[in-house]
Amino acid sequence: MTNPIVLRMVLVLCAGGFAFMLGLLVTRRMRRSLAEAGAPLDHPSSPENFPLHTYHAVIQQLKQQKHELLSLQQVERRRAKTSENISAAVLSNLSCGVMFFTPNGLIRQANFAAKRILGFASPAGMNTTDIFRDATVISPAHNPQPGLAQAVEASLHEKTTHQRLEAEYVTPGGEERVLDVVVSSVYAPNGDALGTACLINDKTEIEQIRRQQELRGEMSAEMALELRNSLTTISGYAQQLAASRDPELARQLATDIAAESAHLDRTIGGFLSGARRAAEAARV
């Protein structure tokens, strides 16, 4: 103990032990303070916790994207429904008939005007033969298909732009009608056949007016001929009457002139009555 070196070493050892104990106390107090403050000193983030947080974040992002996609789909559905409703409203309010045939020849869609013109309450699902039956094409005269059903079937199998036909048609109720039909093939942008569309107009009234006008023209020609013959006859009788000095012949000629005048009056009266009846029928 009297050795100064040994004494110095003992002092150094005591000082080191005291410093160690003091540091240990300070460290424990600092840990306790951090624990009370909520610092995760004793439980640091582990590598296993990181992938779990990432997974939850990805799941939340996917859910958000799914929600956005559903919202876009709903908007597109509403837009498609609105467009479909507008198309249906336009078709239903057209004055001309519109029908669409599928490639197998069945009616898929027909508006109200087509049903009214053709006389069918619900033609959907019927084929060309059922709907047009014995409808005969009258114009153009050189049309290779004599029947309207054959013309529509030809359009289903041939890639044509459109053709305009005039046909005589009889409704299921027995009404005779004259139809103006435009037949057009419908194709998708890629060239696939979608079917055939028919635009139908009822020309019955127009055809009746045209026939009445033709009849009036024939009646006018007949009337002109009757007038000419009667005037010629009356003129001949008048010339004979002027040259005759026989009282008996003069009376006979006067009687003939009166009879021819009465015939002419009846002819004109019949023509005017027929024209009046035709005008009243046209107004009705």
HUSUL-V827534 format. One record per backbone hydrogen bond with DSSP energy under -1.0 kcal/mol. CO is the residue of the C=O (numbers start at 0). NH is the residue of the N-H. E is the energy in kcal/mol with one decimal. If there is no record, write none. Layout:
CO;NH;E  CO;NH;E
This chain:
2;6;-2.1  3;7;-2.0  4;8;-2.2  5;9;-2.2  6;10;-2.0  7;11;-2.4  8;12;-2.4  9;13;-2.2  10;14;-2.5  11;15;-2.4  12;16;-2.3  13;17;-2.3  14;18;-2.3  15;19;-2.4  16;20;-2.4  17;21;-2.4  18;22;-2.5  19;23;-2.5  20;24;-2.3  21;25;-2.3  22;26;-2.7  23;27;-2.4  24;28;-2.3  25;29;-2.3  26;30;-2.4  27;31;-2.4  28;32;-2.2  29;33;-2.4  30;34;-2.5  31;35;-2.2  32;36;-1.6  33;38;-2.5  38;40;-2.7  48;52;-1.7  49;53;-2.0  50;54;-2.3  51;55;-2.1  52;56;-1.9  53;57;-2.3  54;58;-2.3  55;59;-2.2  56;60;-2.0  57;61;-2.5  58;62;-2.4  59;63;-2.0  60;64;-2.3  61;65;-2.6  62;66;-2.3  63;67;-2.3  64;68;-2.5  65;69;-2.5  66;70;-2.1  67;71;-2.3  68;72;-2.4  69;73;-2.3  70;74;-2.0  71;75;-2.4  72;76;-2.6  73;77;-2.5  74;78;-2.3  75;79;-2.8  76;80;-2.8  77;81;-2.4  78;82;-2.4  79;83;-2.5  80;84;-2.5  81;85;-2.3  82;86;-2.4  83;87;-2.6  84;88;-2.3  85;89;-2.5  86;90;-2.5  87;91;-2.4  88;92;-1.3  90;93;-1.0  96;199;-3.1  97;110;-1.9  98;197;-2.8  99;107;-2.9  99;108;-1.2  100;195;-2.1  101;104;-2.6  105;101;-2.9  106;124;-2.6  108;99;-2.3  110;114;-1.8  111;115;-2.4  112;116;-2.7  113;117;-2.5  114;118;-1.5  114;119;-1.3  122;125;-2.2  125;106;-2.7  126;130;-2.1  127;131;-2.3  128;132;-1.8  131;134;-2.5  134;147;-2.0  135;167;-2.6  138;165;-3.0  139;142;-1.5  145;136;-2.9  146;150;-1.6  147;151;-2.0  148;152;-2.3  149;153;-2.3  150;154;-1.7  151;155;-1.5  152;156;-1.1  153;157;-1.7  157;159;-1.4  159;184;-1.0  162;182;-2.8  164;180;-3.0  165;137;-3.3  165;138;-1.7  166;178;-3.0  167;135;-1.7  168;176;-3.6  170;173;-2.3  174;170;-2.5  176;168;-3.4  177;202;-2.9  178;166;-2.4  179;200;-2.2  180;164;-3.3  181;198;-2.3  182;162;-2.1  183;196;-3.0  185;193;-2.6  185;194;-1.4  187;190;-2.1  191;187;-3.0  194;185;-3.2  195;100;-3.5  196;183;-2.4  197;98;-2.1  198;181;-2.5  199;96;-2.9  200;179;-2.9  202;206;-2.8  203;207;-2.5  204;208;-2.5  205;209;-2.3  206;210;-2.6  207;211;-2.6  208;212;-2.4  209;213;-2.4  210;214;-2.8  211;215;-2.9  212;216;-2.4  213;217;-2.4  214;218;-3.0  215;219;-3.0  216;220;-2.2  217;221;-2.6  218;222;-3.0  219;223;-2.6  220;224;-2.1  221;225;-2.6  222;226;-2.8  223;227;-2.3  224;228;-2.6  225;229;-2.8  226;230;-2.8  227;231;-2.4  228;232;-2.5  229;233;-3.0  230;234;-2.7  231;235;-2.2  232;236;-2.5  233;237;-2.6  234;238;-2.2  235;239;-2.2  236;240;-2.5  237;241;-2.3  238;242;-1.7  239;243;-1.4  245;249;-2.4  246;250;-2.3  247;251;-2.0  248;252;-2.7  249;253;-2.4  250;254;-2.2  251;255;-2.3  252;256;-2.4  253;257;-2.2  254;258;-2.3  255;259;-2.5  256;260;-2.1  257;261;-2.3  258;262;-2.2  259;263;-2.2  260;264;-2.3  261;265;-2.2  262;266;-2.2  263;267;-2.4  264;268;-2.5  265;269;-2.5  266;270;-1.9  267;271;-2.4  268;272;-2.2  269;273;-2.2  270;274;-2.0  271;275;-2.1  272;276;-2.4  273;277;-2.2  274;278;-2.1  275;279;-2.2  276;280;-2.4  277;281;-2.0  278;282;-1.9  279;283;-1.9
